[in-house]
Amino acid sequence: MEAASIRPSLKAQGRSRRRLITNRIAQGTATVAAFGAVVVLAIVVINVVQRAIPALNLDLFTQVQATFGQTGGGIKNAIIGSVIIVAIATLFALPTGVLVAIYVSEFAHEQIKRYVRLALDVLNGVPSIVIGIFVYALLVVGSGQAAWKASFALAIVMLPLVSRATIEVLNLVPSSLREGSFALGVAKWRTVLFVILPTVRGGILTGSTLAMARAAGETAPLLFTTSIFLNAVVTDPRQAMATLPFTIFTYSEAPDKNLNDQAWAAAFILMAFVLVTSLTARYLLSRSEKKLRGR
C-alpha cells in the first residue's frame, strides 16, 4: 500500500532541468533583444520629434530656403524634389524588377535562376555610394547633373528589392492556378499576365513600397547626381533638384540655428514617410498572404 501511494515527481531534474533553464535563458535573451529594438526606435523617434518641433510650421511646407541670417523659410523645394525623384525612380525600377522576377520564377532554368538571384543579392549589398559614383561617371560627367539621373541611381538601389520581393510572392502562388489555366489551353504568357499577376498584386506593391522607403532616405547617390541646384521649386527632371536627404546633410552642418532646426524638421518628415510606407507594406503583405492562402 505504501509503495502504491508514492507518486512520481513531475519536477524537472538532471538533464531535463538544465534544458529547461537553458530554454528560459534563451527566451529571456530574445525578449530583451526585441524590447531593446523597440526602445531604440522609440528613443530615435522621440528625439527627432522634440528637435523638429521648433521648425514645424506652415512656412516649412510652403516656402524655400531663406537668405542666410534671416528667419523663416522652408524646404518646399526639397519635399517636391524628393517626391518627383522617387516617383521617377519607381517608374524605372518597378516594371524592370517585376519583369526580372517573372522571368526567374516562370521561365528561367534552375541554373539561370540561381545566377540571377545571386546577382540580385550582390546588387542589393552594393553600397549606395558606389552606385552613385558609377552613375556619376556614366551619366553626369560631360553633361551635368539632373534629377532623372538621380532617379536612375535610386532605381538601381530599388531594383533588387522589388525583384526579390516579387520572386518570393510568386513562389507562394499555388500550382493549381497555373495547371488550371494550362488545362484550358491558355498560353503561358497569358497565364502569367491575367492569372498570376493579379493574384500577387498586393505582394508586388509591398516590395515597391519598401523599395520606395529605402530610396527616399538615400543620400550618397544624390551627392553625385543632383547636389547643385537653384533655391527654387524645380519640376523639370532635366534639371537638378533639392531633396530631403541632401537638405538634412547640408542644413545639419550650417552655422545658422534656423537651418539646424529645419534639418531636424526634414528628418522628421522623412522618418514619417518611411514609417508610413513600412506600415503600408506590412498591411499589403498581410492581405496578399491571406489571399494566396485562401483565408
N, C-alpha and C positions, 0 to 999 in steps of 0.2 A: 504493500500500500504506500509505504514511504517513497519507494522508487517511482511508483506511478504518479505520485503527486508532484514530483520535481519537474518543473517546466524549463525548456531550453531558453537561454538568454538570447534576446534579439539585438543586444548591443554589439556594435561592430568591434572586433578585436583583431589583433595581429595585423596581417597584410590588409585586410578589409578596412581597418581603422586608418592605416596610412593612406590608402587610396581615397578614403572619404575626406581626410584632412587636405590632401593634395588637390582634390577637386574643389573644395571650398576656397582654398588659397587662389587657384586659377580663376574661379568665378569672381572672387572679390577683386582680383587684379584687373580683370576685364571690365568690371563695373566701374572701378576707379578711373580706368583709362577713358571709358566712354563719357563719364561725368566730367573728366578733365577737358575733353574736347569741347563739350558744351560750354563749360566755364570759359575757356579761351575765346570761343566765338562771342559769348556774351560780353566779355571784357572789351574785345575789339569793337563791337557794335556800340556799346555804351560810351566808350572813349571817343569814337568818331562822332557820335551824335552830340555829345557835350561840346566838343570843339567846333562843330559845324553850326550850332545854334546861332551864334552871333552874326553869321553871314547869310542865314536862311531868310530871305525876304523876296518880295516881288521883283526887285531890281536884278536879283541874281539870275532870273529866268528871262528877263525882258531887255537887258542891256548888255553891251560888250564891255571890254576892259576899260576902266577909267584911266586917264592920264596919270603918270607917276606922281604921287604925293596927294592926289585928290581922293576924296572919299566916294563911296558908291561904286557904280559899275557892276558888271555881272559877267556871266560866262555863257550867254545865249549862243554865241557863235560856236563855242566848244560843244555844247549839247547838240546843236543841229548838225555840226560836222561829224560827231560820233555816230549819230543816227544814220546819216547818209552813208558813211564809210562802211559801217557794219551791215547795212542793208545791201549795198553793192557786193560786199564780200559774201553774204549769204546767197545772192543770186549766182555768184561764181561757184561756190562750194557745194550748195545743195544738189543741183542736178548732177554734177560730176560725181559727188560722193554716192548718191543713190545709184547711178549707173554702174559705178565700180562694185557696189555691194550686190546688185542684181547679177552682174557677170560672175562674181565669185560664188554666189550662192546657187545660181540656177544653171549656168552654162559652162563654167571652167572645170577642167580636170582636177583631180585631187592634188597633183603635184603643183600645178599652177596656183591653186587655192592657197597652199602653204606659202609659196613665194610672195603672193600679193599680200597676204595677211602679215607676213614678216615685214614687208616694205611699209605697210601702213603703221605697224607698231614702231618701226625705226623712225619714220617721219613724225609720228606723234611725240617721240622723245627728243627730236632735234630742238635745241634751244631757239627761242624766237628771235634772238639777236642774230643768229646765223642766217635764218630766213630773211631777216631784214637786210643784212648786208648782201645777200645773194640777189634780192630784188633790186637793191641799190645799184649793183654792178650790171644787172641785166636791163633795167628799165630807166633808172634815174640818171645815170652818167650820160652826159651828152644831150639830155632833153629836159632836165629839171624835174622838180617834184610835182606830184599831182595826187589828188585824193583817190583816183581809181587805182593808182599804183600801190597806195596803202591798202586798199581793198584787196588787191591781188595778193599782197603779202599775208594779210589776215585770212584770206581764203585758203592759202596753203596750210595755215595753222588749223583751220576748221575742217579741212578735208578728211583727215584720218578719223576725227571724232564722229563725223557724220557717217562715214563708211562703216566703221566698226559697229556703231550703234545699229545701223540698218542691217548689217550682216547678222547680228545677234537676234534681232527681232524676226528676220526672215527665217532663221532656223527654228523659230517657235511655231511657224505655220504648219498645221497638220498635213501629212502627206495625202490624206483622203481628199483634201481640196484639189490638189494637183491631179490626183488619179481620177477624180470625178470629172474634171474638166477634160482630161485627155480621153476619157471613155466616151465623151460626147463628140469627139473629133475636133476639138478646138486646138488650134496651133499653140505651140509653146509660148511664143511671144505674146499672143492674145491672153493666154492664161496668166502670164506674169502681169500684164498691163491691166486686165479687167477683173481678175480674181484675187491674185496675191497682194498686189499693191494696195487696193482699197482696204484689205484686211489689216495691213500693218501701217496704215496711215498715222495712227497715234504714236507708234514707235519711231517712225521717221521724224515726226515733229518733235519728239523728245530729244533725239540726237541733235537735231538742228538747234533746238533751244539751248541745250548745254554748250554746243559749239559757239553760239552767239554770245553766251555769257562769258566764255573764255576770251573770245576775240575782243569783246568790248573792253576788257581790262589790260590788254597787251599794250606795252609802251615801246619796247625795243624796235619793232618794225616801223613804227610811226616816226622815230627819230631819223630814219634814213629816207623816208618817203614823203612826209608831209609835216615838217617841222618849221618851215619858213613860210609864213602866211600873213595875210593882211589882218589888221584888227577890225574886222567887219564880218558880217554874215555872208558866207560864200556858199552857194548851192551848185556851182558848176564843178563837176568831178574832174574836169581837166585842170583845175587849179588846186593848190594846196589849201587845206582847211585846218582850223583849230580843232582839237579833240580833247576829251576829258582826261585821259591818261597823261598826255603831254602837258596839259594845263596844270594838273596836280604836280607833275615833276618840276615845272618851272616856277610856279607860284610858291611852292613849299620852300624854295631857296631864295625867294625875293626878299629884299630888305624892308619892304613895305608890309606893315602889320595887316592892313586891309587885304592884301593879296594872300597872306598866310591864312587868314580866316576863310577866304574864298577857296583856297586849296582844300581845306577840310570839308567845306560845303560840297565841292566837286567830288571828293572822296565819298561823302555820304550818298550823293546821287548815284554814283557808280556802284556803290555797295548795295543800295536799294534795288537797282536794276538787276544785279547778279542774284540777289536773294529772291526776287520775284520770278525771274526766269528759272531758277533752280526749283522752286516750289511748283511752278507750272510744269516743268519737265517731269517731276515726280508724279504729279496728278495725271498727266498724259500717259506716262508709262504704266501706271496702275490700271487705267482704263483699257489700254491696249492689251495688257496681260489677261485681264478678266475676259475681254472679248475673244482672245485666242483660245482660252481655256473653256469658253462656253459658259461662264458663270454670270 
